[in-house]
């Protein structure tokens, strides 16, 4: 069937064919699919609001997060100017929630960045060099994988002391293992591609190929895994803080707030309810965004969208897509 015949049928078909012929990059398709995912878009909006509250929220509350008010011990929400109530020392819960949310998000972002740098470098080098280098590097990863994750972090915290900076390093230092495996697998696939062969042919060094060609093409799966790693890091920090090994008083995090709320749950249940709500919403937002990015960047969906637009793509993909557009029924 000719292009003129299809475009003459209806304006809708003509528009679809024009888009298909013009073509779009993978990132254009990924962005379109991501913004069509209502759950991911709503999560991005909610998470953006929460980040904004973590940054400017403490400035809007009339109390400091560590300000003690003996007359406001365990006051309930909407009492004595405390919107969400106060804790056992009379400290405003809303101010501590904003501070704790910022601390937990910062720990999640920085620890994930540490794991990103180590994991991408380790996995890309192991996958591209191969041979003995790959065997030695991945056996090291296997040995570290055999150690209990939380136990390893607790050993680091007990050995070097509990401080804010070490918490970033301790969590990030054990989160890179899965990232390294993912990057290695993607690198093993990429290094057989034609553009890598062309880079070798023009005389680029191995490290230049890794930095200029391998790592940029790993961006898709790495971004997806990062968005799914941040909630895991936040949860790990909350668990350590719940055990008393994380953020130390008077500084607050979501984990310390939940720990304090659990101790006073019978007398002041709001001290547990509100931090738990913030924690659940934060984790769900990151998970929805990660799922949306994973679905958007999946190359198989690109073939399905193209086959829906103009009946192109592999026959198996066309059969699975069950397209209902006018051009595919013709």
C-alpha positions, -999 to 999 in steps of 0.1 A, spaced: 0 0 0 15 34 -10 20 63 13 -3 85 -8 -32 60 -4 -28 59 34 -25 97 39 -55 103 17 -79 83 39 -82 107 69 -63 136 86 -57 114 116 -39 87 95 -20 114 76 -7 129 109 2 94 122 21 87 90 39 120 90 51 114 126 62 79 117 81 90 85 97 120 103 110 98 131 118 105 167 147 98 189 146 72 216 146 99 242 117 117 226 97 84 226 107 78 262 97 113 273 63 109 256 56 75 272 67 88 306 44 118 306 15 95 295 21 75 327 -3 93 351 12 75 381 47 86 373 36 122 365 16 125 398 46 110 417 70 136 402 47 164 412 42 151 447 79 145 451 87 180 438 64 195 464 80 174 491 115 185 481 104 221 481 89 216 516 122 200 528 141 231 515 119 260 525 96 243 551 118 249 581 118 286 572 80 288 573 76 272 607 78 295 637 98 269 657 133 254 652 135 217 648 155 214 681 137 241 701 125 227 734 92 240 749 85 225 783 49 238 783 41 220 750 50 184 759 29 160 739 4 186 729 -18 174 701 -22 187 665 -36 222 661 -27 231 697 -6 260 710 5 269 674 18 233 667 1 223 635 10 186 639 16 185 676 48 183 697 69 155 710 81 145 745 104 175 747 79 200 734 96 202 700 74 211 671 67 179 650 61 198 617 95 215 619 112 182 627 93 165 599 106 191 573 141 187 587 139 149 588 125 148 553 154 169 540 180 147 558 165 115 545 163 128 509 199 141 511 212 107 524 193 89 497 207 112 470 243 113 481 246 76 490 230 67 456 255 91 439 284 73 457 271 39 446 265 53 411 301 64 406 316 32 420 292 8 404 293 23 369 331 26 368 335 -10 382 310 -26 360 320 -8 328 357 -17 333 350 -53 342 326 -58 313 347 -41 286 381 -55 296 368 -91 301 390 -120 308 410 -122 340 402 -86 349 365 -94 347 368 -126 367 388 -109 395 366 -79 397 333 -98 397 346 -123 422 352 -94 446 316 -83 440 304 -119 448 324 -119 481 309 -86 491 275 -98 482 279 -128 505 282 -104 535 249 -93 552 242 -58 539 229 -42 572 256 -61 592 283 -46 571 269 -11 575 266 -16 613 302 -27 615 313 4 596 292 27 619 304 10 651 341 10 640 343 46 628 316 61 649 281 74 641 284 107 622 264 123 594 291 121 567 300 85 574 264 75 570 265 86 534 297 67 527 287 36 546 254 31 528 268 41 494 298 18 498 276 -13 498 248 -2 474 271 -2 443 272 -40 440 239 -44 421 247 -14 400 281 -29 390 264 -61 379 238 -43 358 264 -21 341 287 -51 334 258 -70 317 249 -40 295 286 -34 287 291 -70 275 263 -64 251 274 -29 239 311 -38 233 300 -61 204 282 -32 186 295 -17 153 301 17 167 325 2 193 343 -16 166 346 17 147 360 34 178 386 6 181 395 9 144 403 46 147 427 39 175 408 51 207 422 37 239 401 14 261 394 40 287 384 65 260 359 40 246 345 33 280 341 70 289 330 83 255 309 54 241 301 28 267 290 49 297 268 74 277 249 44 262 242 30 297 223 60 307 188 44 303 191 14 326 213 34 350 187 62 355 160 36 361 180 18 387 190 50 404 154 60 409 147 26 424 179 27 446 171 60 464 140 46 482 161 16 492 188 38 507 162 59 525 147 28 540 181 15 550 189 48 567 156 47 585 163 12 597 197 22 610 182 53 627 155 31 642 183 10 658 200 42 670 230 39 646 219 65 621 213 102 625 220 113 661 199 137 682 190 165 681 192 161 643 161 144 629 154 120 600 123 101 591 138 70 607 145 87 641 111 103 640 94 69 635 116 55 662 106 82 687 70 79 676 69 42 682 82 47 718 54 72 726 27 56 704 2 51 732 5 86 746 9 105 713 0 84 683 5 114 659 42 112 665 42 79 646 14 85 622 27 117 604 63 105 599 50 72 587 28 89 561 57 110 549 79 79 546 53 59 527 45 87 503 82 93 496 90 57 489 59 52 467 67 83 446 102 70 439 89 36 431 63 49 407 88 72 390 112 43 386 85 20 372 75 48 348 111 53 336 116 16 332 85 13 310 94 45 290 130 35 282 122 -1 273 132 -3 236 105 -30 229 78 -3 235 94 18 207 88 -10 182 52 -14 194 46 23 190 60 23 155 41 -8 145 9 10 158 17 41 138 25 25 104 24 -13 107 62 -15 108 85 -35 130 92 -72 133 61 -94 126 62 -108 162 60 -73 176 31 -64 152 12 -95 163 17 -87 200 9 -50 198 -28 -58 186 -28 -23 170 -63 -8 164 -52 23 143 -68 27 108 -35 22 90 -29 -12 105 -64 -25 97 -61 -15 61 
